[in-house]
Amino acid sequence: DFSPKGGPKGLLAKLGAGKISFPDGNAWTKMSPWAGRFSDPNHPKGYRDITVSNGVATIVGVDEPGDAPWKLTAKVDGDSALIDFSPK
């Protein structure tokens, strides 16, 4: 619903190939393949949110609902990341 910004309400968006596409041809592309929300099979009720800036990933996670979030950092290099799990 873009109506609060003066745009259309009920606009159909489609997700695919690393982007969200709109009927008018506009598309939002993913800024990093690392960025997003991920699940961990060892903690199925938790999540891992990853943001990336200047080659550094920040990972904020929760293992179980009600747990305090934890935070890790990683150095991203293409399709590899060196993650420091020591704070967890």
JOSULZI-V626955 format. One record per residue. N is the residue number from 1. PHI is phi in whole degrees, 0 to 359 (NA if undefined). BURIAL is + if it has 9 or more other C-alpha atoms within 8 Angstrom, else -. Layout:
# JOSULZI-V626955
n=N phi=PHI burial=BURIAL
n=N phi=PHI burial=BURIAL
This chain:
# JOSULZI-V626955
n=1 phi=NA burial=-
n=2 phi=266 burial=+
n=3 phi=299 burial=-
n=4 phi=298 burial=-
n=5 phi=258 burial=-
n=6 phi=89 burial=-
n=7 phi=259 burial=-
n=8 phi=284 burial=-
n=9 phi=257 burial=-
n=10 phi=74 burial=-
n=11 phi=284 burial=-
n=12 phi=281 burial=-
n=13 phi=244 burial=-
n=14 phi=237 burial=-
n=15 phi=260 burial=-
n=16 phi=177 burial=-
n=17 phi=52 burial=-
n=18 phi=72 burial=-
n=19 phi=210 burial=+
n=20 phi=249 burial=+
n=21 phi=251 burial=+
n=22 phi=241 burial=+
n=23 phi=302 burial=-
n=24 phi=279 burial=-
n=25 phi=96 burial=-
n=26 phi=293 burial=-
n=27 phi=214 burial=-
n=28 phi=259 burial=-
n=29 phi=263 burial=-
n=30 phi=290 burial=-
n=31 phi=283 burial=-
n=32 phi=209 burial=-
n=33 phi=294 burial=-
n=34 phi=277 burial=-
n=35 phi=283 burial=+
n=36 phi=142 burial=-
n=37 phi=253 burial=-
n=38 phi=234 burial=-
n=39 phi=254 burial=+
n=40 phi=236 burial=+
n=41 phi=298 burial=-
n=42 phi=282 burial=-
n=43 phi=221 burial=+
n=44 phi=296 burial=+
n=45 phi=263 burial=-
n=46 phi=258 burial=+
n=47 phi=203 burial=+
n=48 phi=227 burial=+
n=49 phi=258 burial=+
n=50 phi=240 burial=+
n=51 phi=240 burial=+
n=52 phi=228 burial=+
n=53 phi=213 burial=-
n=54 phi=53 burial=-
n=55 phi=79 burial=-
n=56 phi=242 burial=+
n=57 phi=265 burial=+
n=58 phi=250 burial=+
n=59 phi=245 burial=+
n=60 phi=246 burial=+
n=61 phi=225 burial=+
n=62 phi=225 burial=+
n=63 phi=276 burial=+
n=64 phi=222 burial=-
n=65 phi=306 burial=-
n=66 phi=92 burial=-
n=67 phi=290 burial=-
n=68 phi=289 burial=-
n=69 phi=292 burial=-
n=70 phi=246 burial=-
n=71 phi=222 burial=+
n=72 phi=232 burial=+
n=73 phi=234 burial=+
n=74 phi=212 burial=+
n=75 phi=265 burial=+
n=76 phi=261 burial=+
n=77 phi=222 burial=-
n=78 phi=64 burial=-
n=79 phi=261 burial=-
n=80 phi=236 burial=-
n=81 phi=218 burial=+
n=82 phi=259 burial=-
n=83 phi=259 burial=-
n=84 phi=266 burial=-
n=85 phi=272 burial=-
n=86 phi=299 burial=-
n=87 phi=291 burial=-
n=88 phi=283 burial=-
